[in-house]
Amino acid sequence: MVTFFIVMFILLMLFLFKYIDDLIGKGFEWYVILELLMYASATNVAMALPLAILLSSIMTFGSLGENYELVAIKSAGISLQKAMMPLIVTVSLLSIGAFLFSDYMLPIANWKMGSLLYDVRNQKTAFLINEGVFNNSIAGYSIRVKKKDPDQTLHDVVIYERNTNSGNVNVIMAKEGKMLISDNSMFLVLKLKNGKRYEETAGGTSGTYNPRQRFMRTEFKETEQKFDLSAFNFKRTPEELFKSHYAMLNLRQLKFYKDSFALKGDSITRSTYSDLALLARTYRTDSLNPKSSVKILKNYKNVLELIPADKQVQSIMSAKDHIRSVKEVLRGKELYMSDNKARIRGFLIELNRKFTLAASCLVLFFIGAPLGAIIRKGGLGLPVVMSVLFFLLYHIISTIGEKSVKEGSLSPVIGMWIAIFTLAPLGAFLTYKATADSVLFDIDYYRRWLKRIFSREDKDLVS
């Protein structure tokens, strides 16, 4: 549990570092950030749980080996496999729980986090007025103040209205102002004092052209300027729009969608043959009977000899149009088929991922437990280094396999299970070495071995 929460904390920090620019300065309530972190924690279980099992198994058996407790267990006639049996049962139960979590809870967490993260990233930055800087957050306006007091009093205010077709023709300038927010936070009110309004409008009536323009200046002692802030309020997109993504479906839904797209691919194939048959009937000429064409062509070296000379050019042009039409039909069907196959591969990737999460917990345990018994080091030093190295190896192989499946160069079963197939023999090898009390990672052993080799070479040179 300790290693799981440590890994989860690290993954959450990486998540915050990745999306820090989308969270800062947008005026979110604390519960929005907390909700996003909660969903991110649930989605990180697929990576945190296998790494926690690997790290904790190395630490546990490394501590047993460092304190000579494994020696006492073996001297009592209990093999390493028998000593590992209670933990094997525990990890098996964790693997079953991981599968159930990935099938029932993880799709919902991915769905909730995906929709919330989309809204968070598309939220506008909170409206702020800084001294000496033009603020363009409000559509149609550009606001600048020379100085702003702590009590929201503004000095030397300049407001450009940018909502006209001819540019910044309307300008408001005031020596002093007060910034207020309405009770429902929907409007910003600027109470301006001692200012002027400059307005420039095009001359002439509607529908007529007049190069002359009209300029109007208005002085005021006090006025109010209201701005709509509804665009800065946090709005949620309907979550149903995100529910059809691969990562947001459970096992039953993935099978249903996969079969649906497979039927769609079959219908596209059938429609392709029917479209080509229709084109063939459209461009077929009466002068050439398809049933007797094979027998007739045997007597001629060139098919054009069957066509009268005055119709040969027309026949060639018709054939080119036919070929062009066939290419366009096949090109369109190819795009549909490639997109359909990519969707099916996406469903198969998520379907296999639900099983690989449970299998990875078992495989990484059978790597970590014997590895800890071999290195005989507990704590958070060497076990952390070893666990990170092996987990990186597993993650890199699985990522390469998943990318190959998405590109279509590997089947989904091989691509998603290639990391398991690669590391399972390594776990069996380490278990055998740990059972045989191997000194696989004993530096002193290799040091003595090198000394013996160099001493033999020195004796051979002397002799």
N, C-alpha and C positions, 0 to 999 in steps of 0.2 A: 504493500500500500504506500509506503514511504517513497520508494523509487517511482511508482506510478505518478504520484502527485508532483514529484520533482520534475519528471519528464513533461508532465502536463503544464507545469508552470513555465518551463523553457519554451514549449511550443506556443503557449499563449503570448509570451513576450515576442516571439518571432512574428506572430500574427499581428500584434500591435505595431511593431516596427514596420511591417509591410503596409498597413493601412493607416498609419498615423496621420498622413496628410489629408486623408478623407474624413478624419474624426475631429481634428483640431480646428477651432474657429468657426464652427457651424451652429453653435448654440444648442447642442443636444442636451436633453434632460439626462440625469444620471442613470435612470432606469433603462434608457435606450442603449447606452454603452454596456450596462450590466447584462441586458438581454442578449446583445450581440456576443459578448464574451461567453455567456452560458451556452449558446448554440455552437460557438467555435470550439468550446471544450468538448462538446459531444462529438463533433466531427473529427477531433484530434484523437479520439480513443483508438481508431484504427491504426494509428502510428505509435501512440503512447503505450498501449498494452503490450504488444510484442517486445518493444524495447525494454519496458519495465520488467517483464519476465526474464529476458536475457540478462539484464544487469543484476537483478535480485538473485537469480540462480548462480551466477558467477560469484557474487558476494557471499552467499550462504555456504556453498561448498568450498570456496576459497578460505573462509574462516574456519570451517571444519578441518581442512587440511593444514592450515597454519597452526592450529592448536592441537594437532596430532589426534583429533577425535576420529578422523577417518581410519587412522591406524588402529585405534582401539576397537572400532566397529569391525574392521576386517579381521583383527586378531580374535574376535569373539566368534568368528565363523560366519559372519553376515557379509554377503557380497555387496558390491556397490549397486548393482541393479536392484537388489532387495531393499537396500537402504533408500534408494530413490523412489521406491514404489508409492509411499504416501504422497510424495510431491507429484509423481506422475498422475495419480488420481486427481489431485487438486488442480493441476494444470489442465487436465482433460475436462474437468468441470468448468474451468475458466474458458476453455476453448468453445465448449458448448454455449456458455453464456455470451461469448463474443459473437458467435454465429447468430444467436437469437437477437442480440443487440443490433447487429448489422442488418438484420432482416426487418425488424420492427421499429427500432428507435432511430437508427442512423438515417433512413430516408426522410423521416419527419424533421430531424435536426438539419439535414442538408436543405430541405425545402424551406424551413423557417429562416435559416441563416442566409440562404441565397436571396430570398425576397427582401429581407431586412438590409443586407449588405448592398443590394442594388439601390434601394431608396437612400441609404446613407451616402453612397458615392455620388449620387445625382443631386443631393441636397445642396442648395446654394450656400455660400459662405455668409455668416451672420453680418448684418448691416452695421458697419462701423464708420465713424467720421474721424479721421486723423488730421492733425494740424498740418497745414501746408501741402496737402495731397488731395487731388481730385478723386472723389469716390464715384464710380460708375455702376454701383451695384443695382440701383433702381433703374429699370428700363425707361429710357427717354429723358433722363436727367443726369447731370454731372454737378456735384456739389463740392465746394472747397471752402474751408474756414482757415483764417490766419491763426486763431488761438481758440482753445477750448478750455474753460474752467472746470474744476471738479464738480460743480453744481450744474453741469450741462449748459452753461451760458456760452454762447458762441460770439466771436468777434470777427468783423470784416467777412461777412458771408457773401459768397458768389454762387448763384445757381444758374446753370445753363439748361435750357429746355431743348432737348435733342430729338423731339418727336415730330418735327416738321420736315418737309421734303427738301427745303432749301438750306438746311444746316442749323447751326447755333444762332438763330436770329432773335430768340427771346431770352433776355438776360435779366436776372433779379440781383440787385446789389444792396446789402443792408449793413449798417455799422454794428448792429448788435442783434442777437437772436437767442431764443430759448428752445431747447429740444425736448419734446415730450412724446411719450408713447401712449396710445389709447389703452383703455382698460382691457380690451380683448386682444391686444398686441397685433391688431390688424392694420393700424395706420400709424405713421410717423407725422407729427405735427410740429412745424417750425413757426414759432411766433416771432416775426421779424419786426424791428423797429428802425425808424429813421433810414429809409432806403428809397431806391428808385427802381422802376421796372422799365426796361427798354424792349419794345416790340416792333418788329419789322415784318410787314406783310406785302404780298405782291399786289400790284395795282390791277384794275380792270375787274369786270364781272366774270362769273363762271362761264367758261366756254369761249371767252375772248382773250386775245393776247394784248397785253399792254406792258411795254418795257419799264414804265414808271412804277416805283414802289412807294409804299406809305410807311413812314417812320413815326412811332408814337412813344412818348416818354411820360411816365406817371410817377409822381412822388407820393410817398405815404409816410405817415407817422407810425402806424402799426398795422400789420396785416398777418394773415395766417396762410401757410402753404402746407397742404396735406398730401402725403405720399402713401401709396398702397404698399403694405408689407406682406400681403398674403403669399407672395412667391417665396418668402423666407420661412414660412411655416413648414414643419416636417409633415409630409404627406406619404401615406402608405399606398403602394400599388397593390391591387387585388392579388392575393397569394395564389389563386387558381391559375394565373398565367404562367407560373413557374413549375407546376406540378408534373409536367410531362417529361422533364429532364431525366436522363438515365439514373443519376445519383439520388433521385428523389422517389424512386419506385422500389417496392419490396419484391420478393422473389416471385410471387404469383403475378404481379403486374408486369414484371420484366418478361416472363414467359408469354403472357398475353400479347404484349406489344411486339415481341420478337416474332410470334406466329402471325400477327396481323401484317407486319411489314414483309414477311416471307410470302404471304398470299398476295400482297400488293406487287412484289417482284414477279411472281408467276403471271399475274394479270398483265403486267407491263410486257413480259415476253410474248404472251399470246397476242396482245394488241399490236406488237411489232410485226409479227408474221401476217396478221390480217391487214395491216396498213401496206405492207410490201405487196401482198396479193392484190389489193385494190389498185396500187400503182401499176402493177403488171397488166391488169385488165384494162386500165385506162389507156396505156400507151401501146397496147397490142394492135397490130395492123392486120387487116383482113387478107393481105397478100401472102402472109406466111402463117400456115396452119401449124400450131405447136405439135400436133400428133405426128405429122409427116415431115417436120422440119429436120429431124435427125437423118432420115433416109435421103432427103433432098440435098442436104449440105455435103454428103459424102461425094457427090458428083461435081462439086465446085471447090475451087481453091480459095475463093473470096466470097463472103456472104453478100457483098454488094452486087455480085453478078445476078442475084435473084431479083434485084430491084431494077426497074427501068431507069435509064440514064437520066431522064428528066426529073426523077424523084429521088435520086441518090443524095443530093445536098439536103433536101428536106428531111430525109430519113436520118441522116447523120445529126442534124440539128435536133431532131426529136429524140434521138438516142442520148445526146448530151443532156437535154432537159430531164430525161428519165433518170440518168445517173445522178444529176444534181439533186433531184427530188429525193432519190433513195438516200443519198448522203445526208441531206438535211433531216430526214426522218430518223436515220440511225444515230446521228449526232444528238438529236433531242432525246431519243430513248436512252442513249448511253449516259447522258447527264442524270436522267431520272434513276437509272439502274445504279450508277456509282453512288449517288446520294442515298438510295435505299439500302445498299450494301453497307455503307458507312454507319447508317442508323442501326442496322442489325448488329454490326460489330460492337457498337457502343452498348447495346443491351446485353450482349454476351460478355463484354468486359465486366460490367457491374454484376452480372449473375455469377461469374466465377470469382469475383472479388469477395463476395460474401462467404465463400468457402475457403479462400486462401487466407483470410484473416484468422480463422480458427486453426488452419493447418500451420500457419507461421508461428503461432504461440507454441505449439508442440515441438516444431523443428528447432526453434531458437532455444527452447528449454533443454533439448537433448544436445545442443551445442554448449550452452552456458554451464550446465551442471557438471559434465565431465571436464570442461575447460577449467572451471574453478578448482576441481579436485586435482588437476595436473599442475596449475600454477601455484597453488597453496598460498594465496594471498587474499585477505579479506579487506574490508573497508571500502573507501571510495577512490582509491588510487589507481592501481593497475587494473582492477575490474572495470572501472569506467572506461579506460582506454581500450581494453579488449572488446568490451560490449559495443562501444561506438564503432570500432573497426568492422566487426562482424555485421552490425546492423547496417552500416553504410554499404557493405558488400551486398547484403540482401536487398537493400533499397535500390541500389544502382542496377542490379540485375533485373529486378521486378519492373523498374521504370523503363529500361531498354526493351523488355518483353512487351510491356503495355504499349509503348510507342510503335513497336513493330506490328502489333495487332491493329492499331488504329490506321496504320499505313497499308494494311492488307498483306504484308509480307510473311506473317505468321498466323497460324490458326489461333483462335481465342484460347483454346485449352492449353496449347503449348506455351503461348506467350505469357499468359497469366500465371501458369504453374512452373515456369522455368526456374524461378528463384528457389521454389520448394524442391524441385527435382535436383537442383545443383547443390543445395546445402544439406539435404537429407543424408547423402553418403558421407559428408563431412561430419555430421553428428554421430553417425554410426562408427566412423573411424575414431573420433575422440572418445566415445564411450568405450571402445575396445582398448584404447591406450590407457584410459583411466583405470579400467578393470585390471590391466596388466601392470599397474604401478609404473607407467612410462615416465621418463624424464624428458618429455618432449620440449618443455619450456624451461629446463634447468640450465642456467647459464654456466654454472660450475661444471656440469657434465661436459658441455661442449668445450670448455676451457681445458679440462683434463684431457679430452680427446685430441685437441689440437696439440697439446704438449707431447702426448705420446707419438703423434705423427712426426713432429719436428725432431724429437729425440731419436726416432728410428732413422730419419734422414741424416742426422749428424753421425750416427754410428756407421751408416753405410758409407759416408764420405771418409771417415777415418779408416775404415777397413779398405 
